[in-house]
Amino acid sequence: MRFLITAGPTREPLDPVRYLSNRSSGKMGYAIAEASLEAGHEVVLISGPVGINRPRGAAVIPISTSDEMFDAVHQQARNCDILVMCAAVADYKPAKVSKSKIKKRDGNLSFDLIPTRDILASLPKNRKYIVVGFAAETENVETNALEKLREKNCDIVVANDVSRADSGMESDENEVTILFRGGEIKKISRAPKKIVARELIKIFANVCEKRLTKKIA
């Protein structure tokens, strides 16, 4: 199968020096890419700025901003069987980017922020590939993930509680809840992200195979 995976953060520039970003390390997305390769699948990895070695065998497309991520996903999605949207894409970006460095001064400084383009919501409803969304939540994890599953027309949403220090963002471990369009819910207990990724790949591939079998029948 052909996996298209997004990983890491995006950076939304304020000026030539500063940017808005988030705590995503890219570890989960890269672990999923490596697990996909181990299982014999083809992998295209769209990656934000991270400090991780590229998975051997993956075609890596480096991006920085949410707009670059948006364009890369739409260019590559038509050729995949499973799209895994693991990247932590910024929800907002500055309305204007200063061409020169913003100097420090006395008093407060404020910026107007505008929403970034929603990649999941922009995907076609009638598509041949499976879409997996990720939901990083700090409260009401399952409720918020279910809302994302429905509103963004995902086939699967993988949710995790990022308020915990021992799993999720920047950690080497994760604990996830997997929600399916048909209403099923599965959980993977806290474990190294590489182990979690292997379990997720089996689940994603199984959903894809069932869809293909259903179409043939």
BAFI-3210 file (N, C-alpha, C; in Angstrom, 3 decimals, decimal comma, padded with zeros to 6 digits):
// residues 217
n [1|2|3|4|5|6|7|8|9|10|11|12|13|14|15|16|17|18|19|20|21|22|23|24|25|26|27|28|29|30|31|32|33|34|35|36|37|38|39|40|41|42|43|44|45|46|47|48|49|50|51|52|53|54|55|56|57|58|59|60|61|62|63|64|65|66|67|68|69|70|71|72|73|74|75|76|77|78|79|80|81|82|83|84|85|86|87|88|89|90|91|92|93|94|95|96|97|98|99|100|101|102|103|104|105|106|107|108|109|110|111|112|113|114|115|116|117|118|119|120|121|122|123|124|125|126|127|128|129|130|131|132|133|134|135|136|137|138|139|140|141|142|143|144|145|146|147|148|149|150|151|152|153|154|155|156|157|158|159|160|161|162|163|164|165|166|167|168|169|170|171|172|173|174|175|176|177|178|179|180|181|182|183|184|185|186|187|188|189|190|191|192|193|194|195|196|197|198|199|200|201|202|203|204|205|206|207|208|209|210|211|212|213|214|215|216|217]
n.u [000,834|000,293|001,404|000,748|002,114|001,963|004,020|005,408|005,791|004,387|005,709|004,906|005,736|006,587|008,332|011,546|013,019|011,501|008,846|005,575|004,829|004,617|004,753|005,257|007,234|007,534|008,010|006,013|004,814|007,063|007,677|005,453|005,889|008,271|007,344|005,522|007,213|008,696|006,716|006,533|005,350|004,887|006,136|005,468|006,615|005,613|007,131|007,383|009,660|011,985|014,090|015,006|016,335|015,901|013,591|014,848|014,274|011,929|010,199|010,858|009,306|010,145|008,693|007,689|005,719|002,133|000,700|002,428|002,352|-000,355|-000,468|001,350|000,135|-002,233|-001,121|000,003|-001,902|-003,675|-002,363|-002,144|-002,984|-003,576|-003,924|-002,240|-002,661|-000,696|000,755|001,236|-000,386|-000,379|-003,075|-003,532|-002,169|000,022|-001,588|-000,164|003,188|006,191|008,689|011,145|013,174|011,340|011,700|012,596|010,700|009,486|006,469|003,423|003,066|001,200|-000,401|-002,321|-004,071|-004,915|-007,066|-005,514|-005,510|-007,694|-006,641|-007,651|-010,449|-010,576|-010,247|-011,483|-014,809|-015,708|-013,589|-010,771|-008,995|-008,071|-008,589|-006,837|-007,104|-005,501|-005,911|-004,907|-005,461|-006,375|-008,382|-011,567|-011,152|-012,105|-014,655|-014,054|-012,478|-014,294|-016,008|-014,270|-013,855|-016,367|-016,914|-014,738|-014,861|-013,367|-012,030|-010,885|-009,922|-007,200|-006,658|-005,055|-004,026|-002,563|-001,930|-000,562|002,625|004,079|003,566|002,730|003,214|006,582|007,461|008,832|007,002|003,559|-000,028|-002,997|-006,331|-008,469|-010,781|-013,432|-015,218|-017,519|-018,298|-016,892|-014,478|-011,123|-008,352|-004,934|-002,615|-000,246|002,919|006,168|006,549|007,250|006,270|003,544|003,078|003,434|001,219|-000,800|-000,395|-001,118|-003,852|-004,726|-004,094|-005,731|-008,315|-008,233|-007,920|-010,348|-012,107|-011,339|-011,959|-014,718|-015,461|-014,757|-016,466]
n.v [-001,196|002,344|004,855|008,119|010,403|012,904|014,931|016,395|019,945|023,073|026,217|029,526|032,484|035,538|037,592|038,022|036,622|035,547|033,241|031,631|028,623|025,183|022,546|020,130|017,305|015,608|012,944|010,907|010,845|010,205|007,719|006,291|006,390|004,874|002,407|001,777|001,390|-000,802|-002,708|-003,158|-001,291|001,474|004,766|008,204|011,005|013,945|016,508|018,755|021,142|019,304|017,585|015,007|012,021|011,194|008,668|005,713|004,874|006,199|008,672|011,911|014,996|018,110|020,735|024,006|025,989|026,192|026,622|025,552|022,888|022,326|022,570|020,543|018,197|018,107|017,799|015,273|013,467|012,228|010,027|008,152|005,405|005,451|008,184|009,734|012,031|013,265|015,459|018,478|020,967|024,482|026,398|029,061|031,994|034,854|037,837|039,675|039,671|040,883|042,470|043,125|042,663|042,775|045,237|045,333|047,087|049,570|048,855|047,067|044,520|043,527|041,146|040,582|037,693|035,209|032,527|029,484|027,533|024,776|021,631|018,958|019,396|020,316|018,209|016,007|014,687|012,437|010,020|007,876|007,022|006,202|008,302|009,399|011,169|013,124|013,916|016,068|016,574|018,365|018,066|016,402|014,278|012,058|013,021|015,408|014,331|012,698|014,611|015,838|013,711|013,505|016,132|016,677|014,703|012,308|008,956|007,617|008,636|009,390|009,876|011,678|012,519|015,424|016,828|015,492|014,758|012,485|011,292|011,675|014,870|015,650|013,568|010,191|008,269|007,175|007,240|006,202|006,778|005,298|006,165|005,145|005,521|003,949|003,837|002,290|001,956|001,878|001,290|002,020|001,227|003,095|003,222|002,837|005,059|003,844|001,257|001,739|002,853|000,645|-000,914|000,832|000,975|-001,600|-001,505|000,622|-000,416|-002,661|-001,533|-000,302|-002,514|-003,841|-002,007|-002,121|-004,797|-004,762|-003,094|-004,654|-006,819]
n.w [000,000|-000,433|001,518|002,624|004,682|007,148|009,242|012,269|013,216|011,967|010,839|011,230|009,904|011,599|011,220|009,555|011,443|013,603|014,489|014,671|016,289|017,409|019,944|018,728|018,042|015,950|016,304|016,508|013,959|012,388|013,456|012,605|009,860|009,680|010,662|008,682|006,501|007,453|007,352|004,703|003,028|000,706|001,195|001,443|002,969|004,351|005,840|008,550|010,144|011,894|014,296|013,531|012,121|008,691|007,650|006,280|002,963|002,640|000,732|001,186|001,732|002,470|004,371|005,567|006,321|007,026|004,676|002,779|003,589|003,085|000,251|-000,510|000,474|-001,071|-003,601|-003,448|-002,430|-004,214|-005,160|-003,170|-000,895|001,765|003,819|006,336|008,678|010,679|011,424|013,345|012,497|012,288|013,588|013,279|011,677|011,255|010,127|008,669|007,539|008,719|006,767|007,712|010,676|013,658|015,968|019,442|021,855|024,209|026,007|025,062|022,533|019,777|017,560|014,633|014,002|011,636|010,498|009,430|006,378|006,397|006,202|006,404|006,223|003,651|001,938|-000,646|-000,426|-001,731|-002,313|-003,019|-001,165|002,260|005,073|007,820|010,701|013,277|016,704|019,019|022,256|025,290|027,067|027,527|025,657|023,996|023,226|021,824|019,807|018,466|017,459|015,656|013,894|012,675|011,683|010,005|008,181|008,373|008,121|010,175|013,441|015,452|018,752|021,396|024,748|025,362|027,577|029,439|030,867|030,448|028,040|024,514|022,959|022,286|023,865|024,100|024,249|023,895|024,255|022,977|021,682|019,408|017,033|014,960|011,854|011,794|014,421|016,208|018,849|019,807|022,007|022,659|024,963|027,004|025,566|023,950|021,184|018,778|019,069|019,367|016,856|015,134|015,773|014,995|012,214|011,403|011,968|010,294|007,730|007,717|007,711|005,209|003,516|003,964|002,835|000,161|-000,410|-000,066|-002,177|-004,375|-004,040]
ca.u [000,000|001,013|001,090|001,154|002,140|002,465|004,641|006,090|005,059|004,611|006,199|004,244|006,658|006,185|009,304|012,608|013,676|010,579|007,710|004,661|004,915|004,087|005,707|005,366|008,602|007,526|008,373|004,940|004,705|008,234|007,529|004,464|006,562|009,194|006,551|004,954|008,300|008,985|005,645|006,634|004,541|005,546|005,893|005,837|006,544|005,642|007,634|007,754|011,027|012,212|015,476|015,002|016,879|014,892|013,454|015,429|013,283|010,792|010,360|010,572|009,035|010,255|007,896|007,823|004,475|000,875|000,356|003,262|001,794|-001,616|-000,183|002,020|-000,859|-003,128|-000,360|000,375|-002,990|-004,331|-001,577|-001,970|-004,078|-003,866|-003,365|-002,141|-002,405|-000,158|001,423|000,558|-000,441|-000,835|-004,452|-003,541|-000,929|-000,074|-002,241|000,905|004,550|007,106|009,831|012,361|013,055|010,574|012,580|012,040|010,386|008,691|005,034|002,943|003,094|000,132|-000,475|-003,584|-003,921|-006,012|-007,045|-004,838|-006,409|-007,935|-006,294|-008,607|-011,756|-010,481|-010,127|-012,755|-015,614|-015,670|-012,168|-010,415|-008,048|-008,477|-008,049|-006,641|-006,798|-004,983|-006,480|-004,139|-006,417|-006,009|-009,569|-012,661|-010,411|-012,954|-015,723|-013,487|-012,011|-015,488|-016,460|-013,355|-014,136|-017,586|-016,849|-013,681|-015,104|-012,277|-012,388|-010,346|-009,219|-006,353|-006,646|-004,215|-004,083|-001,244|-001,720|000,293|004,056|004,727|003,218|002,294|004,187|007,985|007,783|009,112|005,899|002,240|-001,195|-003,967|-007,677|-008,736|-012,210|-013,714|-016,451|-018,640|-018,629|-015,996|-013,397|-010,044|-007,340|-003,583|-002,052|001,026|004,039|007,031|005,854|007,510|005,348|002,213|003,023|003,254|-000,181|-001,625|-000,253|-001,950|-005,246|-004,981|-004,049|-006,907|-009,459|-008,070|-008,178|-011,790|-012,769|-011,057|-012,719|-016,122|-015,652|-014,672|-017,677]
ca.v [000,000|003,609|005,734|009,518|010,725|014,232|014,859|017,576|021,202|024,082|027,494|030,647|033,600|036,877|038,444|037,125|035,946|034,900|032,522|030,920|027,185|024,398|021,640|018,840|016,863|014,770|011,560|009,974|010,731|009,491|006,323|005,699|006,214|003,749|001,188|001,490|000,836|-002,138|-003,598|-003,341|-000,323|002,655|005,911|009,589|011,708|015,404|016,803|020,072|021,197|018,431|017,178|013,542|011,492|010,744|007,203|005,170|004,278|007,099|009,889|012,984|016,328|019,061|021,961|024,829|026,647|025,475|026,713|024,574|021,583|022,234|022,321|019,248|017,142|018,034|017,302|013,871|012,625|011,455|008,829|007,315|004,549|005,863|009,483|009,832|013,443|013,277|016,737|019,496|022,143|025,674|026,808|030,487|032,593|036,316|038,435|040,314|039,279|042,004|042,174|043,335|042,214|043,652|045,659|045,390|048,464|049,650|048,683|045,785|044,288|042,594|040,731|040,052|036,339|034,723|031,055|028,827|026,672|023,491|020,601|017,847|019,825|020,623|016,977|015,638|013,706|011,217|009,767|006,466|006,717|006,304|009,491|009,273|012,422|013,040|014,929|016,307|017,250|018,530|017,744|015,794|013,730|011,279|013,884|016,298|013,516|012,277|015,793|016,005|012,608|013,819|017,416|016,686|013,593|011,334|007,545|007,260|009,689|008,909|010,950|011,505|013,574|016,072|017,544|014,646|014,936|011,197|010,782|012,714|015,771|015,678|012,344|009,006|007,338|007,709|006,440|006,752|006,240|005,276|006,222|004,766|006,100|003,078|003,942|001,467|002,651|001,031|002,005|001,458|001,698|003,818|002,402|003,610|005,452|002,860|000,136|002,268|003,031|-000,670|-001,298|001,714|000,594|-002,793|-001,057|001,405|-001,314|-003,527|-000,730|-000,108|-003,804|-004,090|-001,145|-002,667|-006,040|-004,370|-002,558|-005,769|-007,615]
ca.w [000,000|-000,499|002,647|002,636|006,109|007,525|010,569|012,777|013,320|010,924|011,354|010,569|010,174|012,028|010,550|009,077|012,556|014,527|013,913|015,556|016,070|018,521|020,583|018,035|017,746|014,753|016,643|016,213|012,508|011,875|013,878|011,701|008,573|009,809|010,801|007,360|005,692|007,985|006,925|003,264|002,295|000,157|002,077|001,169|004,247|004,283|007,181|009,028|010,684|013,048|014,501|013,460|010,879|007,740|007,555|005,049|002,077|002,468|-000,059|002,142|001,194|003,584|004,289|006,758|006,700|006,832|003,256|002,077|003,934|002,347|-001,165|-000,658|000,689|-002,236|-004,741|-003,263|-001,929|-005,274|-005,458|-001,976|-000,433|003,135|004,203|007,801|008,990|012,041|011,685|014,153|011,632|012,998|013,334|012,954|011,200|011,254|008,967|007,913|007,917|008,580|005,900|008,508|012,053|014,537|017,049|020,789|022,273|025,433|025,776|024,548|021,088|019,429|016,171|014,136|013,508|010,799|010,422|008,312|005,605|007,053|005,220|006,479|005,730|002,227|001,150|-001,277|000,306|-002,540|-002,546|-003,063|-000,102|003,662|005,735|009,266|011,363|014,646|017,583|020,246|023,138|026,702|027,856|026,754|024,514|023,085|022,704|020,818|018,681|017,728|016,719|014,525|012,973|011,924|010,982|008,993|007,255|008,453|008,286|011,483|014,177|016,544|019,738|022,583|025,759|025,369|028,839|030,265|030,613|030,190|026,714|023,583|022,347|022,737|024,589|023,292|024,443|023,598|024,602|022,037|021,492|017,972|016,747|013,586|011,315|012,120|015,836|017,031|019,548|020,317|022,776|022,767|026,226|026,903|025,093|023,057|019,964|017,715|019,278|019,052|015,402|014,488|015,963|014,181|010,811|011,199|011,979|009,078|006,577|007,790|007,254|003,770|002,868|004,040|001,857|-001,170|-000,532|-000,201|-003,524|-005,311|-003,863]
c.u [000,873|000,509|001,591|001,015|002,647|002,975|005,253|005,205|005,120|005,106|005,579|005,036|005,968|007,047|010,432|013,270|012,721|009,441|006,822|004,764|004,309|005,117|005,894|006,814|008,682|007,771|007,289|004,799|005,861|008,183|006,526|005,078|007,499|008,449|005,923|006,001|008,653|007,961|005,606|005,821|005,415|005,178|006,372|005,594|006,663|005,966|007,895|009,154|011,165|013,693|015,613|015,580|015,756|014,802|014,013|014,344|012,076|011,155|009,919|010,405|009,094|009,409|008,157|006,473|003,248|000,444|001,170|002,768|000,506|-001,352|000,427|001,026|-001,751|-002,407|-000,132|-000,808|-003,606|-003,617|-001,431|-003,186|-004,527|-003,151|-003,407|-001,717|-001,963|000,490|000,570|000,592|-001,011|-002,272|-004,549|-002,165|-001,089|-000,738|-001,223|002,252|005,472|008,308|011,161|012,112|012,304|011,428|011,854|011,820|009,613|007,207|004,707|003,036|002,011|000,149|-001,899|-003,310|-005,144|-005,935|-006,222|-005,855|-006,488|-007,721|-007,308|-009,947|-011,744|-010,419|-011,478|-013,499|-015,656|-014,223|-011,907|-009,532|-008,671|-007,835|-008,030|-006,269|-006,240|-005,558|-005,660|-005,005|-005,866|-007,184|-010,634|-012,138|-011,320|-014,047|-015,209|-013,013|-013,185|-016,040|-015,588|-013,613|-015,316|-017,438|-015,845|-013,782|-013,926|-012,840|-011,987|-009,788|-008,467|-006,190|-005,684|-004,291|-002,701|-001,012|-000,795|001,755|004,731|004,343|002,796|003,432|005,531|008,401|008,108|007,996|004,564|001,172|-002,350|-005,317|-008,003|-010,243|-012,438|-015,064|-017,675|-019,028|-017,738|-014,910|-012,386|-009,054|-006,010|-002,956|-000,682|002,174|004,941|006,323|006,097|006,575|003,929|002,046|002,789|001,813|-001,103|-001,574|-001,098|-003,425|-005,584|-005,055|-005,278|-008,157|-009,411|-008,394|-009,664|-012,546|-012,566|-011,864|-014,195|-016,404|-015,659|-015,947|-018,900]
c.v [001,252|004,537|007,142|009,985|012,145|014,167|016,197|018,807|021,986|025,349|028,617|031,920|034,885|037,934|037,521|036,294|035,080|034,202|031,972|029,436|026,461|023,366|020,314|018,521|016,081|013,304|010,555|009,763|009,952|008,014|005,598|005,452|005,007|002,425|000,790|000,850|-000,577|-003,165|-003,790|-002,379|000,784|003,862|007,213|010,344|013,209|015,893|018,277|020,025|020,355|018,086|015,669|013,116|010,985|009,222|006,714|004,496|005,152|008,247|011,048|014,315|017,316|020,305|022,769|025,376|025,762|025,511|025,717|023,153|021,336|021,843|020,942|018,095|016,997|017,531|015,799|012,940|011,739|010,144|007,886|006,426|004,960|007,175|009,583|011,250|013,586|014,616|017,652|020,807|023,328|026,019|028,264|030,911|034,110|036,828|039,112|039,856|040,466|041,607|042,361|042,886|043,246|043,983|045,663|046,846|048,424|049,473|047,330|045,732|043,256|042,307|040,314|038,671|035,948|033,199|030,571|027,973|025,296|022,370|019,468|018,227|020,066|019,383|016,605|014,573|012,370|010,963|008,271|006,060|006,889|007,550|009,272|010,641|012,167|014,196|015,001|017,158|017,369|018,235|017,149|015,134|013,011|012,135|014,781|015,536|013,056|013,427|016,026|014,943|012,956|015,074|017,415|015,501|012,609|009,913|007,070|008,527|009,045|010,066|010,644|012,734|014,199|016,910|016,766|014,816|013,637|010,583|011,941|013,572|015,755|014,412|011,215|007,981|008,013|006,714|007,015|006,040|006,381|005,200|005,979|005,339|005,267|003,081|003,134|002,332|001,624|001,903|001,263|002,074|002,332|002,870|003,285|003,888|004,473|001,667|000,558|002,379|001,706|-001,155|-000,454|001,323|-000,637|-002,404|-000,310|000,501|-002,222|-002,795|-000,550|-001,388|-004,133|-003,242|-001,687|-003,937|-005,745|-003,857|-003,675|-006,605|-006,906]
c.w [000,000|000,612|002,368|004,077|006,306|008,961|010,951|012,845|012,019|011,609|010,538|010,879|010,613|011,338|010,089|010,179|013,369|013,790|015,024|015,248|017,265|018,966|019,855|017,680|016,442|015,043|016,286|014,714|011,895|012,269|012,989|010,325|008,615|009,915|009,465|006,453|006,136|007,512|005,409|002,423|001,707|001,012|001,453|002,468|004,011|005,688|007,416|009,619|011,954|013,143|014,513|012,123|009,978|007,716|006,221|004,226|001,850|001,535|000,822|001,422|002,360|003,337|005,559|007,220|006,463|005,364|002,434|002,353|003,146|000,892|-001,378|-000,497|-000,543|-003,482|-004,660|-002,961|-003,003|-005,571|-004,268|-001,737|000,964|003,419|005,722|008,156|010,444|012,404|012,556|013,370|012,415|012,609|012,900|012,444|011,221|009,982|008,059|008,444|007,672|007,712|006,624|009,942|012,887|015,757|018,397|021,177|023,590|025,092|025,171|023,028|020,772|017,933|015,840|013,546|012,700|010,718|009,237|007,564|006,262|006,039|005,229|005,867|004,224|001,345|000,543|-000,471|-000,429|-002,958|-002,473|-001,885|001,287|004,260|007,242|009,820|012,755|015,451|018,862|021,162|024,559|027,629|026,936|025,477|023,523|022,451|021,594|019,587|017,824|016,894|015,492|013,467|012,072|011,079|009,832|008,032|007,210|008,494|009,681|012,122|015,329|017,527|020,878|023,474|025,880|026,621|029,765|029,877|030,181|028,851|025,824|023,078|023,068|023,481|023,613|023,409|024,118|024,049|023,805|022,100|020,013|017,748|015,261|013,148|011,692|013,583|016,765|017,656|020,049|021,080|022,705|024,003|026,017|026,592|024,247|021,733|018,813|017,828|018,929|017,537|014,683|014,607|015,092|012,706|010,500|011,102|010,688|007,847|006,546|007,302|005,740|003,009|002,865|003,025|000,451|-001,421|-000,778|-001,608|-004,561|-005,280|-004,455]
res [m|r|f|l|i|t|a|g|p|t|r|e|p|l|d|p|v|r|y|l|s|n|r|s|s|g|k|m|g|y|a|i|a|e|a|s|l|e|a|g|h|e|v|v|l|i|s|g|p|v|g|i|n|r|p|r|g|a|a|v|i|p|i|s|t|s|d|e|m|f|d|a|v|h|q|q|a|r|n|c|d|i|l|v|m|c|a|a|v|a|d|y|k|p|a|k|v|s|k|s|k|i|k|k|r|d|g|n|l|s|f|d|l|i|p|t|r|d|i|l|a|s|l|p|k|n|r|k|y|i|v|v|g|f|a|a|e|t|e|n|v|e|t|n|a|l|e|k|l|r|e|k|n|c|d|i|v|v|a|n|d|v|s|r|a|d|s|g|m|e|s|d|e|n|e|v|t|i|l|f|r|g|g|e|i|k|k|i|s|r|a|p|k|k|i|v|a|r|e|l|i|k|i|f|a|n|v|c|e|k|r|l|t|k|k|i|a]
***
